């Protein structure tokens, strides 16, 4: 394990590159400080003005893909500031939490139309289990559906733009050295999803075949045909992105944060909508030696909100947490909803634990062989 000399991103993070000791996440943040954001805003104004003309007789100007989190509310209100009339489209998370549902409802309460795409829960649970067993990612169907479902709705309703938040390859630097990807305004659907969207080499057809599912069962997980003319773009390409500022903006408009620090991260404003997130983030830690706390703390370091030493202390407390609960829900109940026992989960955890980084202690517990930050 080697770490960025500024933040805590390690060399084990997939698709991150290092230059002179700095990770690509820090390098991308430095690059964004040199961007002429007024010129970028002017580009967005031109886009908004064109949409208002082209969609004048349509019910909506664009779709905003939403999870119900802090960024979702910021995105919707931001495009409305420029006179656009958005439709919020949500692909329900794998195990929607109570606070997640309230935050999703809040989008509607603020005067916005919301379409919630809720796929077959039994099929979703089978996919959750299969993907956890095969690629160590319980959230695989969510990674797919947040990009496919809004596209399906856009095609059905003839809406030309789908808006996402930040370009994650710029925000987190996981672009494999491909600067075109890091600077992209548009999400190139199939290529981006395959390379950076969290599929882990597992195709939709692989899952369908393994589980014996029909094409109709995979409808909301499959890219529609003939989508020419529909753009998927990042709002963060036009405006400087800051997750904490987005959370503060959303909180002032009814967004609900967690009463207690969220398990696995130690913060109260992120990953509030899906009870399976604790499992997802734990497997990330077991595979690569870092978790969600590292990602958030590294963003804080870049923005001067936390020193590296403070971040190390926080990461040591939160990253290596066994997900006995998540948002107060016990692990056995979360697993039961995908047809898995805790013993089965622990066995799968050991299979995906990187033995070069950890020593397995049993029952899903591990001891790191590395010292954070060194």
MOKAZI-V746126 format. One record per helix or strand of 3 or more residues. SS is the DSSP state (helix for helix, strand for strand). FROM is the first residue (numbers start at 1). LEN is the number of residues. If there is no record, write none. Layout:
ss-><SS/SS>
from-><FROM/FROM>
len-><LEN/LEN>
//
This chain:
ss-><helix/helix/strand/helix/strand/helix/strand/helix/helix/strand/helix/helix/helix/helix/helix/strand/helix/helix/helix/helix/helix/helix/helix/strand/strand>
from-><24/37/62/70/86/98/113/121/140/161/168/179/189/204/215/231/235/243/277/292/308/331/342/358/365>
len-><9/18/5/12/6/12/5/15/18/4/4/4/8/8/7/4/3/9/12/11/11/6/11/5/4>
//
